Amino acid sequence: MAIALAIGGFALSLAPRASIGPPWLLGLLAVGSFAWVLRSPLDARRDDVLPALAVLISALGLATLARLSSQLAHKQEVLLAISLALAICAGPSFDAFRRLAGYKYVWVLGSIVLFVLVAVFGQEVNGAKLWIRVGPLQYEPVEVIKLFIVLFMAGYLAETADVLAAAKWWSIRANLKYLGPLFLGWATSMAILVFERDIGMASLLLATFAAMLYVATRRVDLIAGGAALFGLAVWFAVRHYPYVSARFSVWHDPFADPLGSGYQALQGLFSLAAGGLLGTGYGLGHPYYIPAVGTDYIFAAWSEEFGAVGGIVLAAAFLVMLVRALGVAQSQPDLYAKLLASGLAVTLGAQVFIIVGGVLGLFPLTGITLPFFSYGGSSLVANFLLIALVWAISNERLEPRARRRAERVATA
């Protein structure tokens, strides 16, 4: 964590002074980061690289936002403080994470309720209906839904994995009996796609659903069937929703309307091209030509000023986080903990893959944020809680000798 804060502090020292908040706020963020990892039990060992990487990527994202907009940077600092505080406060509950399995139907019910609230009271932004506003506060409930779906699936699959794995694909009765509740989670992702026109979050939930189902059952037929139905839902959305159709058209040929619908995508590509291999240098690029650069296209802004090398380094940081989270899942002795850690890891990794791939033009761009890096309070809070939960799952009890050594170090 000290190394992460040192690198992040150096990056922030390069930012325009007016774009960064008062020193006491940055100091408070540093203290909160240390408090987060120091609350780990003395008789346990955890993968402290996970919270350190979360803080490091957040600091680099804050430095990038400070370069783009002082207003967004100031708001992001406050949101970081709130996210850290919530991660610290949730720590004691996450330490007993296995108790969450007993509330599996609460999680899916909460997802349905949040979805209904968005459908009824949600505000449309850039063609997608994703936000709920309460007074001056605005939140994106799908960020909470993605965590609820993982919690539900981990609890349900831990109980039914053996039966589902043994069921034959042609046994309709056996599959429907135990797959019914799971399709509530899958139907939530489809509903988000069809009714809220958010193909990015729908893809994220489907990836999480498929990965956890495969870890629990090793059944490829279920994954293929879910992917086929998802493809049909995408086809329906493209044919019936101009917003989704426009996204696919821009992806196919952004030069068809360079000053209209293709403007954002083209400016993003120009920004990546201008960065070249080593970048223009911090503060020397022109990423502010890209609309919504602080959210959808912040990876392009980073890559313009730090080049392809900088983009690879940032992607590598996310890859290390993903690999270590999957390592936590692999080391768990029980299926519930394995499924929970796997689902959270895939949720994080798929989110990075979807948004970075969209910026690079591999597939249509979606409104998903780059975790810890993009501006956005909903995403920051959800992803800090995600890492806090994986960090708690990584808990390993020390042997008596190692425990006494840890106590002596703490006392010293």
Stockholm file with secondary structure:
# STOCKHOLM 1.0

chainA/1-412         MAIALAIGGFALSLAPRASIGPPWLLGLLAVGSFAWVLRSPLDARRDDVLPALAVLISALGLATLARLSSQLAHKQEVLLAISLALAICAGPSFDAFRRLAGYKYVWVLGSIVLFVLVAVFGQEVNGAKLWIRVGPLQYEPVEVIKLFIVLFMAGYLAETADVLAAAKWWSIRANLKYLGPLFLGWATSMAILVFERDIGMASLLLATFAAMLYVATRRVDLIAGGAALFGLAVWFAVRHYPYVSARFSVWHDPFADPLGSGYQALQGLFSLAAGGLLGTGYGLGHPYYIPAVGTDYIFAAWSEEFGAVGGIVLAAAFLVMLVRALGVAQSQPDLYAKLLASGLAVTLGAQVFIIVGGVLGLFPLTGITLPFFSYGGSSLVANFLLIALVWAISNERLEPRARRRAERVATA
#=GR chainA/1-412 SS CHHHHHHHHHHHHTSCGGGSCCHHHHHHHHHHHHHHHHTSCTTEECCTHHHHHHHHHHHHHHHHHHHHCHHHHHHHHHHHHHHHHHHHHHHHHHHTGGGGGGGHHHHHHHHHHHHHHHHHHCEEETTEEEEEEETTEEECTHHHHHHHHHHHHHHHHHHHHHHHHHSCTTCHHHHHHHHHHHHHHHHHHHHHHHHHCCHHHHHHHHHHHHHHHHHHHCCHHHHHHHHHHHHHHHHHHHHHCHHHHHHHHHHHCGGGSTTTTTHHHHHHHHHHHHHTTTCSCTTCSCGGGSTTTTTTTHHHHHHHHHHHHHHHHHHHHHHHHHHHHHHHHHTCSSHHHHHHHHHHHHHHHHHHHHHHHHHHTSSCCCSCCCTTTSSCHHHHHHHHHHHHHHHHHTCEECCHHHHHHHHHHHHC
#=GC SS_cons         CHHHHHHHHHHHHTSCGGGSCCHHHHHHHHHHHHHHHHTSCTTEECCTHHHHHHHHHHHHHHHHHHHHCHHHHHHHHHHHHHHHHHHHHHHHHHHTGGGGGGGHHHHHHHHHHHHHHHHHHCEEETTEEEEEEETTEEECTHHHHHHHHHHHHHHHHHHHHHHHHHSCTTCHHHHHHHHHHHHHHHHHHHHHHHHHCCHHHHHHHHHHHHHHHHHHHCCHHHHHHHHHHHHHHHHHHHHHCHHHHHHHHHHHCGGGSTTTTTHHHHHHHHHHHHHTTTCSCTTCSCGGGSTTTTTTTHHHHHHHHHHHHHHHHHHHHHHHHHHHHHHHHHTCSSHHHHHHHHHHHHHHHHHHHHHHHHHHTSSCCCSCCCTTTSSCHHHHHHHHHHHHHHHHHTCEECCHHHHHHHHHHHHC
//
